[in-house]
Amino acid sequence: MSEVADSGLFETASDQEALERAAEAAAPAAVERADLAMVQTLDVLLREPMFALLSSLADNKYVLGRRYAEWCTGAPMLESAVAAAAMAQDELGHARSFYPLLRGFASGREATQMEEKGWQQRPTSAMRCLDRQFGTWCDFLAANLVVDSALTTLLAAAIDSPYEPLRQRARKIQQEEAGHWVHAAGWVRRMSHSRRDLATALANVWDDAFTWFGQPDDAVAGALHTGRVLAEGPDGLRKRLRGKLEPLLDEADLGEPLFVRQLPWERWNASARRLRT
């Protein structure tokens, strides 16, 4: 499904009981069985694109949540540490709502999902910029602003989706993500003294987030838009994300170098839904 990292994304607990509890928590509950059956309501040609989208959303949400969690004790202010913990909890919760859905698809019945045995070594479709830890608070903010917003932008295009499991989650997540944007925007406005560092951090995540939607004929987002599962296609999603970011970044004098960037499509791995290193 995607590239394999040379090593695991995170350190793991050696407590076997803890690992078993985590695997059990990742299993679909009885209340979710109706959601699994909803796969049958999708056109046959849309099932693989939907599986790929849900897999990518789940992986990105999970890894982003773990990266946020790594800063729960490293944020520059107590309030921001609390916010990092809350956002980590949100992202991990979103991921856990997506992973069980994969088991309703033919391609996902035997898939190793996060927190199951061997999950750290399996391929991931999370954005390349999330492979590494955030080295600075500016890295945290850049991911909060751009990566988080890219995921939310796609989900905004699914709030009226005919595929009920995606529609329900998209609407709930939209509400929870509002606070993430407020946090990122507030910090961008107060970081004038670190504008150069923040500009570098934004550039480091920009290409990953804007290519994640795929090219105009993308076999995932493009196909789901054509099939009326998503309200926007790849170009429309990029335009929507840019429209959200542009006023804030222009206000902070950070926009122009970013918005004229040429996206590195020669490094885009469509099957993995991420840029090659």
C-alpha positions as a printed Julia matrix, in Angstrom:
277×3 Matrix{Float64}:
   0.0    0.0     0.0
   2.9    2.36    0.62
   6.55   2.72    1.36
   8.04   0.84    4.32
  10.08   2.82    6.81
  13.52   1.54    7.8
  12.4    1.39   11.42
   9.21   1.67   13.42
   7.51   5.01   13.82
   7.45   4.88   17.6
   8.86   3.0    20.53
   6.5    0.35   21.84
   5.63  -0.93   25.29
   6.97  -4.39   26.1
   4.01  -5.14   28.37
   2.16  -7.96   26.57
  -1.03  -7.3    28.5
  -0.97  -3.65   27.39
  -0.48  -4.71   23.77
  -3.41  -7.13   24.01
  -5.64  -4.41   25.48
  -4.65  -2.07   22.65
  -5.43  -4.71   20.01
  -8.81  -5.38   21.63
  -9.57  -1.66   21.64
  -8.85  -1.5    17.92
 -11.33  -4.29   17.11
 -14.79  -3.38   15.79
 -17.48  -3.21   18.44
 -20.99  -4.58   17.94
 -22.36  -1.1    17.42
 -20.07  -0.73   14.39
 -21.26  -3.81   12.52
 -23.97  -1.82   10.76
 -21.27   0.53    9.51
 -19.31  -2.42    8.11
 -22.38  -3.56    6.2
 -22.73  -0.11    4.62
 -19.89  -1.0     2.25
 -22.54  -2.78    0.21
 -24.27   0.54   -0.47
 -21.22   1.78   -2.39
 -20.9    1.25   -6.11
 -18.5   -1.64   -6.69
 -16.09   0.65   -8.55
 -15.95   3.03   -5.58
 -15.09   0.47   -2.9
 -11.35   0.36   -3.51
 -11.06   4.18   -3.68
 -13.04   4.46   -0.44
 -10.85   1.86    1.25
  -7.74   3.78    0.15
  -9.18   7.07    1.42
 -10.21   5.66    4.8
  -6.81   3.96    5.2
  -5.0    7.2     4.47
  -7.23   9.24    6.76
  -6.81   6.73    9.58
  -3.02   6.54    9.25
  -2.59  10.3     8.97
  -4.85  10.93   11.94
  -3.09   8.32   14.04
   0.46   9.4    13.31
  -0.42  13.1    13.64
  -1.99  12.36   17.01
   1.12  10.57   18.17
   3.3   13.47   17.01
   1.1   15.91   18.93
   1.35  13.69   21.99
   5.15  13.87   21.9
   4.84  17.6    22.72
   2.48  17.29   25.68
   5.41  18.08   27.97
   7.5   20.16   25.55
   5.22  23.03   24.55
   6.45  26.55   25.4
   3.45  27.33   27.63
   1.33  25.24   29.99
  -1.81  26.14   28.06
  -0.22  24.91   24.85
   0.85  21.65   26.47
  -2.77  21.11   27.51
  -3.89  21.96   23.97
  -1.35  19.52   22.5
  -2.7   16.76   24.74
  -6.29  17.56   23.8
  -5.51  17.65   20.08
  -3.58  14.38   20.34
  -6.59  12.78   21.98
  -8.86  14.13   19.23
  -6.68  12.83   16.4
  -6.22   9.4    17.95
  -9.95   9.2    18.53
 -10.62  10.09   14.89
  -8.2    7.4    13.75
  -9.87   4.82   15.97
 -13.21   5.67   14.43
 -11.84   5.04   10.92
  -9.78   1.88   11.42
 -12.67  -0.48   12.21
 -14.43   0.58    8.98
 -11.6   -0.96    6.95
 -12.67  -4.43    8.01
 -15.84  -4.09    5.97
 -13.81  -3.96    2.74
 -12.32  -6.97    0.98
  -8.87  -5.37    1.07
  -9.04  -4.7     4.8
 -10.2   -7.96    6.32
  -6.67  -9.18    7.01
  -4.96  -5.79    7.23
  -2.69  -5.1    10.19
  -3.98  -1.9    11.74
  -2.39   0.48   14.18
  -1.95  -0.95   17.67
  -2.32  -4.53   16.52
   0.64  -6.91   16.74
   3.34  -5.76   14.33
   1.68  -2.41   13.6
   4.89  -0.41   13.95
   6.61  -2.25   11.13
   3.75  -2.23    8.65
   3.62   0.17    5.69
   1.88   3.47    6.37
   0.08   5.87    4.09
   0.66   8.82    6.44
   2.26  11.87    4.88
   6.03  11.73    4.56
   6.47  14.81    6.77
   5.0   12.83    9.69
   7.69  10.14    9.48
   9.94  12.2    11.72
   9.39  13.81   15.1
   8.71  17.53   15.3
  12.1   19.02   16.13
  10.79  22.42   17.2
   7.58  24.1    18.27
   7.45  25.68   14.79
   7.32  22.17   13.31
   4.39  21.39   15.59
   2.59  24.57   14.51
   3.22  23.96   10.81
   1.67  20.5    11.01
  -1.19  21.85   13.13
  -1.88  24.56   10.57
  -1.29  22.83    7.23
  -1.46  19.05    7.66
  -4.36  19.1    10.11
  -6.22  21.56    7.89
  -5.68  19.41    4.79
  -7.33  16.44    6.5
 -10.18  18.62    7.7
 -10.61  20.13    4.23
 -11.2   16.72    2.72
 -13.64  15.77    5.45
 -15.53  19.0     4.84
 -16.19  17.7     1.34
 -17.76  14.57    2.85
 -20.31  16.09    5.23
 -23.11  15.37    2.73
 -21.62  12.14    1.43
 -24.11   9.35    0.6
 -21.76   6.9     2.33
 -23.17   7.17    5.84
 -20.14   6.03    7.92
 -17.96   8.7     6.3
 -20.66  11.37    6.51
 -21.29  10.79   10.21
 -17.6   10.92   11.1
 -16.93  13.93    8.89
 -19.62  15.99   10.59
 -18.44  15.13   14.08
 -14.78  15.68   13.26
 -15.51  19.06   11.7
 -16.86  20.27   15.03
 -13.88  18.97   17.0
 -11.32  20.37   14.56
 -12.49  23.97   14.99
 -10.38  24.29   18.12
  -7.29  23.0    16.32
  -7.53  25.83   13.79
  -7.99  28.43   16.53
  -4.87  27.13   18.27
  -2.75  27.2    15.1
  -3.98  30.61   13.95
  -3.39  32.16   17.34
   0.18  30.95   17.46
   0.96  32.05   13.91
  -0.11  35.58   14.83
   2.09  35.65   17.93
   5.18  34.13   16.27
   6.38  37.28   14.47
   9.74  37.01   16.27
  10.27  33.53   14.78
   8.92  34.2    11.3
  11.95  32.69    9.53
  11.79  29.45   11.53
   8.05  29.19   11.0
   8.44  29.82    7.25
  10.94  26.95    7.06
   8.65  24.65    9.02
   5.69  25.51    6.8
   7.73  24.8     3.67
   8.69  21.4     5.1
   5.05  20.23    5.29
   3.53  22.21    2.42
   4.19  19.84   -0.46
   3.01  16.81    1.51
  -0.3   18.4     2.41
  -1.11  19.9    -0.98
  -0.19  16.79   -2.98
  -2.11  14.51   -0.59
  -5.37  15.23   -2.44
  -3.83  13.7    -5.58
  -3.71  14.9    -9.16
  -6.91  15.93  -11.03
  -7.45  12.38  -12.33
  -6.59  10.78   -8.99
  -7.92   7.25   -8.64
  -9.06   7.95   -5.07
 -10.26  11.52   -4.44
 -10.94  12.09   -8.13
 -12.95   8.9    -8.47
 -14.93   9.57   -5.27
 -15.75  13.07   -6.5
 -16.9   11.71   -9.87
 -18.99   9.16   -7.98
 -20.53  11.99   -5.9
 -19.14  10.64   -2.64
 -17.05  13.81   -2.18
 -18.29  17.3    -3.02
 -14.87  18.38   -4.34
 -12.17  16.8    -6.48
  -8.42  17.16   -5.92
  -8.07  20.61   -7.47
 -11.14  21.87   -5.66
  -9.79  20.58   -2.36
  -6.46  22.31   -2.95
  -8.29  25.54   -3.76
 -10.37  25.22   -0.59
  -7.29  24.59    1.56
  -5.46  27.53    0.02
  -8.5   29.75    0.61
  -8.44  28.82    4.29
  -4.7   29.4     4.75
  -4.1   32.41    2.53
  -5.66  35.21    4.63
  -3.83  34.12    7.78
  -0.46  33.57    6.1
  -0.67  36.84    4.18
  -1.48  38.63    7.43
   1.65  37.08    8.96
   3.72  37.91    5.84
   4.32  34.2     5.23
   2.16  33.52    2.2
   3.91  34.54   -0.99
   6.85  32.08   -1.03
   4.47  29.23   -0.28
   1.66  29.93   -2.67
   3.98  30.19   -5.68
   5.63  26.81   -4.97
   5.49  24.2    -7.72
   4.28  20.91   -6.3
   6.74  18.01   -6.81
   4.44  15.65   -8.67
   7.44  13.7    -9.94
   7.81  12.39   -6.36
   4.13  11.59   -5.83
   3.37   7.94   -5.11
  -0.32   7.62   -5.91
  -0.73   4.1    -4.5
   0.89   5.1    -1.19
  -0.8    8.54   -1.16
   2.42  10.22   -0.13
   5.54  11.78   -1.58
   8.63   9.65   -2.07
  11.61  10.66    0.03
